């Protein structure tokens, strides 16, 4: 099945127009985790605070994965 990964962060929103074939939703979920964490590293380094990946098929959205980071000074 073809899955699409739309991404949104503090700086940019992108809609996946090509999609990628994955054998199952489980495999697509693992790829969404890899995608979200890779983007989060760059966003957080640039002082952003949130990344959301929406996984969908051509017909409908399946789930949304959000990573948030907050920094709290302790002194």
The first five atom37 places (N, CA, C, CB, O) and aatype in JSON, in Angstrom:
{
  "aatype": [20, 20, 20, 20, 20, 20, 20, 20, 20, 20, 20, 20, 20, 20, 20, 20, 20, 20, 20, 20, 20, 20, 20, 20, 20, 20, 20, 20, 20, 20, 20, 20, 20, 20, 20, 20, 20, 20, 20, 20, 20, 20, 20, 20, 20, 20, 20, 20, 20, 20, 20, 20, 20, 20, 20, 20, 20, 20, 20, 20, 20, 20, 20, 20, 20, 20, 20, 20, 20, 20, 20, 20, 20, 20, 20],
  "atom_mask": [
    [1, 1, 1, 1, 1],
    [1, 1, 1, 1, 1],
    [1, 1, 1, 1, 1],
    [1, 1, 1, 1, 1],
    [1, 1, 1, 1, 1],
    [1, 1, 1, 1, 1],
    [1, 1, 1, 1, 1],
    [1, 1, 1, 1, 1],
    [1, 1, 1, 1, 1],
    [1, 1, 1, 1, 1],
    [1, 1, 1, 1, 1],
    [1, 1, 1, 1, 1],
    [1, 1, 1, 1, 1],
    [1, 1, 1, 1, 1],
    [1, 1, 1, 1, 1],
    [1, 1, 1, 1, 1],
    [1, 1, 1, 1, 1],
    [1, 1, 1, 1, 1],
    [1, 1, 1, 1, 1],
    [1, 1, 1, 1, 1],
    [1, 1, 1, 1, 1],
    [1, 1, 1, 1, 1],
    [1, 1, 1, 1, 1],
    [1, 1, 1, 1, 1],
    [1, 1, 1, 1, 1],
    [1, 1, 1, 1, 1],
    [1, 1, 1, 1, 1],
    [1, 1, 1, 1, 1],
    [1, 1, 1, 1, 1],
    [1, 1, 1, 1, 1],
    [1, 1, 1, 1, 1],
    [1, 1, 1, 1, 1],
    [1, 1, 1, 1, 1],
    [1, 1, 1, 1, 1],
    [1, 1, 1, 1, 1],
    [1, 1, 1, 1, 1],
    [1, 1, 1, 1, 1],
    [1, 1, 1, 1, 1],
    [1, 1, 1, 1, 1],
    [1, 1, 1, 1, 1],
    [1, 1, 1, 1, 1],
    [1, 1, 1, 1, 1],
    [1, 1, 1, 1, 1],
    [1, 1, 1, 1, 1],
    [1, 1, 1, 1, 1],
    [1, 1, 1, 1, 1],
    [1, 1, 1, 1, 1],
    [1, 1, 1, 1, 1],
    [1, 1, 1, 1, 1],
    [1, 1, 1, 1, 1],
    [1, 1, 1, 1, 1],
    [1, 1, 1, 1, 1],
    [1, 1, 1, 1, 1],
    [1, 1, 1, 1, 1],
    [1, 1, 1, 1, 1],
    [1, 1, 1, 1, 1],
    [1, 1, 1, 1, 1],
    [1, 1, 1, 1, 1],
    [1, 1, 1, 1, 1],
    [1, 1, 1, 1, 1],
    [1, 1, 1, 1, 1],
    [1, 1, 1, 1, 1],
    [1, 1, 1, 1, 1],
    [1, 1, 1, 1, 1],
    [1, 1, 1, 1, 1],
    [1, 1, 1, 1, 1],
    [1, 1, 1, 1, 1],
    [1, 1, 1, 1, 1],
    [1, 1, 1, 1, 1],
    [1, 1, 1, 1, 1],
    [1, 1, 1, 1, 1],
    [1, 1, 1, 1, 1],
    [1, 1, 1, 1, 1],
    [1, 1, 1, 1, 1],
    [1, 1, 1, 1, 1]
  ],
  "atom_positions": [
    [[0.84, -1.17, 0.0], [0.0, 0.0, 0.0], [0.89, 1.23, 0.0], [-0.96, 0.0, 1.21], [1.98, 1.22, 0.56]],
    [[0.42, 2.29, -0.62], [1.16, 3.55, -0.68], [0.73, 4.43, 0.5], [0.92, 4.27, -2.03], [-0.45, 4.66, 0.72]],
    [[1.74, 4.92, 1.23], [1.52, 5.8, 2.38], [2.15, 7.15, 2.1], [2.09, 5.18, 3.68], [3.2, 7.24, 1.46]],
    [[1.51, 8.19, 2.59], [1.97, 9.56, 2.42], [2.27, 10.14, 3.8], [0.91, 10.44, 1.66], [1.51, 9.93, 4.74]],
    [[3.39, 10.86, 3.91], [3.82, 11.45, 5.18], [3.82, 12.97, 5.02], [5.24, 10.93, 5.61], [4.74, 13.54, 4.44]],
    [[2.78, 13.62, 5.52], [2.74, 15.08, 5.53], [3.43, 15.55, 6.81], [1.25, 15.62, 5.45], [3.21, 14.98, 7.88]],
    [[4.26, 16.58, 6.7], [5.0, 17.04, 7.87], [4.71, 18.51, 8.13], [6.5, 16.82, 7.68], [4.5, 19.31, 7.22]],
    [[4.73, 18.84, 9.42], [4.55, 20.22, 9.83], [5.39, 20.46, 11.07], [3.04, 20.55, 10.11], [5.42, 19.64, 11.99]],
    [[6.1, 21.6, 11.08], [6.86, 21.98, 12.26], [6.69, 23.48, 12.47], [8.37, 21.59, 12.11], [5.83, 24.1, 11.85]],
    [[7.5, 24.05, 13.33], [7.38, 25.48, 13.64], [7.72, 26.38, 12.45], [8.28, 25.83, 14.81], [7.38, 27.57, 12.45]],
    [[8.38, 25.84, 11.45], [8.88, 26.66, 10.37], [8.3, 26.33, 8.99], [10.35, 26.53, 10.31], [8.32, 27.17, 8.1]],
    [[7.78, 25.11, 8.82], [7.43, 24.65, 7.49], [6.35, 23.57, 7.55], [8.68, 24.11, 6.77], [6.29, 22.77, 8.49]],
    [[5.49, 23.55, 6.53], [4.5, 22.47, 6.37], [4.64, 21.94, 4.94], [3.02, 22.98, 6.65], [4.63, 22.7, 3.98]],
    [[4.76, 20.62, 4.83], [4.92, 19.99, 3.52], [3.92, 18.86, 3.35], [6.36, 19.46, 3.34], [3.72, 18.05, 4.26]],
    [[3.29, 18.81, 2.19], [2.38, 17.73, 1.86], [3.11, 16.76, 0.93], [1.06, 18.27, 1.19], [3.65, 17.17, -0.09]],
    [[3.12, 15.5, 1.28], [3.77, 14.46, 0.49], [2.9, 14.15, -0.71], [4.04, 13.18, 1.34], [1.8, 13.62, -0.56]],
    [[3.37, 14.45, -1.9], [2.58, 14.23, -3.1], [2.94, 12.93, -3.82], [2.75, 15.39, -4.05], [2.21, 12.49, -4.71]],
    [[4.05, 12.3, -3.42], [4.5, 11.07, -4.09], [4.15, 9.81, -3.31], [5.99, 11.12, -4.31], [3.74, 8.8, -3.9]],
    [[4.31, 9.86, -2.0], [4.07, 8.68, -1.19], [5.14, 7.62, -1.39], [2.71, 8.1, -1.5], [5.98, 7.74, -2.28]],
    [[5.09, 6.58, -0.55], [6.04, 5.48, -0.61], [5.29, 4.19, -0.34], [7.2, 5.67, 0.4], [4.41, 4.14, 0.51]],
    [[5.65, 3.15, -1.07], [5.04, 1.83, -0.87], [5.67, 1.15, 0.34], [5.2, 0.95, -2.13], [6.89, 1.06, 0.45]],
    [[4.82, 0.68, 1.26], [5.27, -0.11, 2.41], [4.41, -1.37, 2.48], [5.17, 0.72, 3.74], [3.25, -1.37, 2.06]],
    [[5.0, -2.42, 3.0], [4.32, -3.72, 3.05], [3.14, -3.73, 4.02], [5.3, -4.79, 3.44], [2.19, -4.5, 3.84]],
    [[3.21, -2.88, 5.05], [2.15, -2.88, 6.06], [2.11, -1.55, 6.79], [2.35, -4.04, 7.07], [3.03, -0.74, 6.67]],
    [[1.04, -1.34, 7.54], [0.92, -0.15, 8.37], [2.01, -0.15, 9.44], [-0.48, -0.08, 9.01], [2.51, 0.92, 9.81]],
    [[2.38, -1.31, 9.93], [3.44, -1.4, 10.94], [4.77, -0.87, 10.39], [3.61, -2.86, 11.4], [5.47, -0.14, 11.09]],
    [[5.1, -1.22, 9.18], [6.34, -0.73, 8.56], [6.24, 0.78, 8.33], [6.62, -1.47, 7.22], [7.21, 1.5, 8.58]],
    [[5.11, 1.26, 7.88], [4.91, 2.68, 7.66], [5.0, 3.45, 8.99], [3.55, 2.94, 7.0], [5.53, 4.56, 9.02]],
    [[4.51, 2.86, 10.06], [4.6, 3.49, 11.38], [6.05, 3.63, 11.82], [3.81, 2.67, 12.43], [6.44, 4.68, 12.34]],
    [[6.86, 2.59, 11.61], [8.29, 2.68, 11.95], [8.97, 3.78, 11.14], [8.99, 1.33, 11.71], [9.8, 4.52, 11.66]],
    [[8.63, 3.88, 9.87], [9.21, 4.92, 9.02], [8.75, 6.32, 9.47], [8.83, 4.69, 7.56], [9.53, 7.27, 9.38]],
    [[7.52, 6.44, 9.94], [7.03, 7.72, 10.45], [7.82, 8.14, 11.68], [5.53, 7.64, 10.78], [8.12, 9.32, 11.85]],
    [[8.15, 7.19, 12.55], [8.97, 7.49, 13.74], [10.35, 7.98, 13.31], [9.09, 6.23, 14.65], [10.86, 8.96, 13.85]],
    [[10.95, 7.29, 12.36], [12.27, 7.7, 11.87], [12.2, 9.09, 11.25], [12.8, 6.68, 10.83], [13.08, 9.92, 11.49]],
    [[11.18, 9.34, 10.46], [11.01, 10.65, 9.82], [10.82, 11.75, 10.85], [9.81, 10.63, 8.87], [11.49, 12.78, 10.79]],
    [[9.92, 11.53, 11.8], [9.63, 12.55, 12.81], [10.85, 12.87, 13.66], [8.48, 12.08, 13.71], [11.12, 14.04, 13.93]],
    [[11.58, 11.87, 14.09], [12.75, 12.13, 14.94], [13.87, 12.81, 14.17], [13.26, 10.82, 15.56], [14.59, 13.65, 14.73]],
    [[14.04, 12.47, 12.9], [15.07, 13.13, 12.09], [14.75, 14.61, 11.89], [15.21, 12.43, 10.72], [15.63, 15.46, 12.01]],
    [[13.5, 14.91, 11.59], [13.1, 16.3, 11.43], [13.19, 17.04, 12.76], [11.66, 16.39, 10.87], [13.63, 18.19, 12.8]],
    [[12.77, 16.39, 13.84], [12.78, 17.02, 15.17], [14.18, 17.47, 15.56], [12.24, 16.05, 16.22], [14.35, 18.55, 16.13]],
    [[15.17, 16.67, 15.27], [16.56, 17.03, 15.61], [16.9, 18.39, 15.0], [17.56, 15.95, 15.12], [17.44, 19.25, 15.69]],
    [[16.59, 18.58, 13.73], [16.89, 19.85, 13.06], [16.02, 20.99, 13.56], [16.72, 19.7, 11.56], [16.51, 22.11, 13.76]],
    [[14.74, 20.72, 13.78], [13.83, 21.76, 14.25], [14.22, 22.22, 15.66], [12.37, 21.24, 14.24], [14.25, 23.42, 15.93]],
    [[14.51, 21.28, 16.54], [14.86, 21.65, 17.92], [16.19, 22.4, 17.96], [14.93, 20.39, 18.8], [16.35, 23.31, 18.77]],
    [[17.13, 22.03, 17.11], [18.4, 22.73, 17.04], [18.2, 24.18, 16.6], [19.35, 22.02, 16.08], [18.94, 25.07, 17.02]],
    [[17.19, 24.41, 15.77], [16.87, 25.76, 15.29], [15.9, 26.49, 16.23], [16.26, 25.67, 13.88], [15.32, 27.5, 15.85]],
    [[15.75, 25.98, 17.44], [14.91, 26.56, 18.48], [13.41, 26.42, 18.22], [15.24, 28.02, 18.64], [12.61, 27.2, 18.74]],
    [[13.04, 25.44, 17.42], [11.63, 25.11, 17.25], [11.2, 24.22, 18.4], [11.38, 24.43, 15.88], [12.02, 23.83, 19.23]],
    [[9.92, 23.89, 18.45], [9.44, 23.13, 19.6], [8.53, 21.95, 19.26], [8.71, 24.03, 20.5], [8.17, 21.17, 20.14]],
    [[8.16, 21.81, 17.99], [7.19, 20.75, 17.68], [7.31, 20.27, 16.24], [5.76, 21.24, 17.95], [7.57, 21.05, 15.33]],
    [[7.11, 18.97, 16.06], [7.06, 18.34, 14.73], [5.86, 17.39, 14.71], [8.4, 17.57, 14.4], [5.66, 16.61, 15.64]],
    [[5.08, 17.47, 13.65], [3.96, 16.55, 13.48], [4.07, 15.87, 12.12], [2.6, 17.3, 13.62], [4.29, 16.53, 11.1]],
    [[3.91, 14.57, 12.11], [3.86, 13.8, 10.87], [2.47, 13.16, 10.8], [5.01, 12.7, 10.81], [2.07, 12.43, 11.71]],
    [[1.76, 13.44, 9.73], [0.46, 12.83, 9.5], [0.64, 11.76, 8.43], [-0.61, 13.9, 9.06], [1.1, 12.04, 7.32]],
    [[0.28, 10.54, 8.77], [0.39, 9.42, 7.84], [-0.99, 9.18, 7.25], [0.96, 8.13, 8.54], [-1.99, 9.08, 7.97]],
    [[-1.02, 9.08, 5.92], [-2.31, 8.89, 5.25], [-2.14, 8.0, 4.03], [-2.91, 10.26, 4.84], [-1.03, 7.78, 3.55]],
    [[-3.25, 7.5, 3.56], [-3.3, 6.85, 2.26], [-3.87, 7.87, 1.29], [-4.16, 5.51, 2.3], [-4.13, 9.02, 1.66]],
    [[-4.08, 7.47, 0.07], [-4.68, 8.38, -0.89], [-6.11, 8.75, -0.48], [-4.67, 7.75, -2.29], [-6.6, 9.82, -0.82]],
    [[-6.76, 7.84, 0.25], [-8.16, 8.03, 0.61], [-8.41, 8.76, 1.91], [-8.82, 6.73, 0.68], [-9.37, 9.53, 2.02]],
    [[-7.54, 8.54, 2.93], [-7.83, 9.14, 4.22], [-6.61, 9.19, 5.12], [-8.95, 8.38, 4.91], [-5.65, 8.44, 4.93]],
    [[-6.66, 10.08, 6.11], [-5.61, 10.17, 7.11], [-5.75, 8.99, 8.07], [-5.68, 11.53, 7.89], [-6.86, 8.63, 8.46]],
    [[-4.61, 8.38, 8.45], [-4.62, 7.21, 9.32], [-4.27, 7.57, 10.76], [-3.64, 6.17, 8.8], [-4.97, 7.18, 11.7]],
    [[-3.18, 8.32, 10.94], [-2.8, 8.76, 12.28], [-1.85, 9.93, 12.19], [-2.17, 7.61, 13.07], [-1.28, 10.23, 11.14]],
    [[-1.68, 10.57, 13.34], [-0.81, 11.72, 13.47], [0.16, 11.45, 14.6], [-1.62, 13.03, 13.72], [-0.23, 10.95, 15.66]],
    [[1.42, 11.77, 14.38], [2.46, 11.56, 15.38], [3.1, 12.92, 15.65], [3.54, 10.49, 14.91], [3.57, 13.59, 14.72]],
    [[3.13, 13.34, 16.91], [3.69, 14.65, 17.26], [4.79, 14.48, 18.29], [2.59, 15.58, 17.8], [4.65, 13.74, 19.26]],
    [[5.9, 15.18, 18.06], [7.0, 15.22, 19.02], [7.13, 16.67, 19.47], [8.36, 14.68, 18.4], [7.25, 17.58, 18.64]],
    [[7.11, 16.88, 20.77], [7.25, 18.23, 21.33], [8.47, 18.26, 22.25], [5.97, 18.65, 22.12], [8.82, 17.27, 22.89]],
    [[9.1, 19.42, 22.28], [10.22, 19.59, 23.19], [10.06, 20.91, 23.9], [11.58, 19.52, 22.44], [9.74, 21.93, 23.3]],
    [[10.29, 20.87, 25.2], [10.26, 22.09, 26.0], [11.53, 22.12, 26.85], [8.98, 22.17, 26.91], [11.94, 21.11, 27.41]],
    [[12.13, 23.28, 26.92], [13.33, 23.43, 27.75], [12.94, 24.2, 29.0], [14.48, 24.17, 26.97], [12.25, 25.22, 28.93]],
    [[13.37, 23.69, 30.14], [13.07, 24.31, 31.41], [14.39, 24.55, 32.15], [12.09, 23.43, 32.26], [15.12, 23.61, 32.47]],
    [[14.67, 25.81, 32.41], [15.88, 26.16, 33.16], [15.72, 25.71, 34.61], [16.18, 27.69, 33.08], [14.66, 25.92, 35.2]],
    [[16.72, 25.13, 35.19], [16.65, 24.61, 36.55], [17.43, 25.45, 37.56], [17.16, 23.2, 36.58], [17.47, 25.12, 38.74]],
    [[18.02, 26.5, 37.12], [18.7, 27.37, 38.08], [18.39, 28.8, 37.82], [20.2, 27.17, 38.03], [18.87, 29.68, 38.53]]
  ]
}
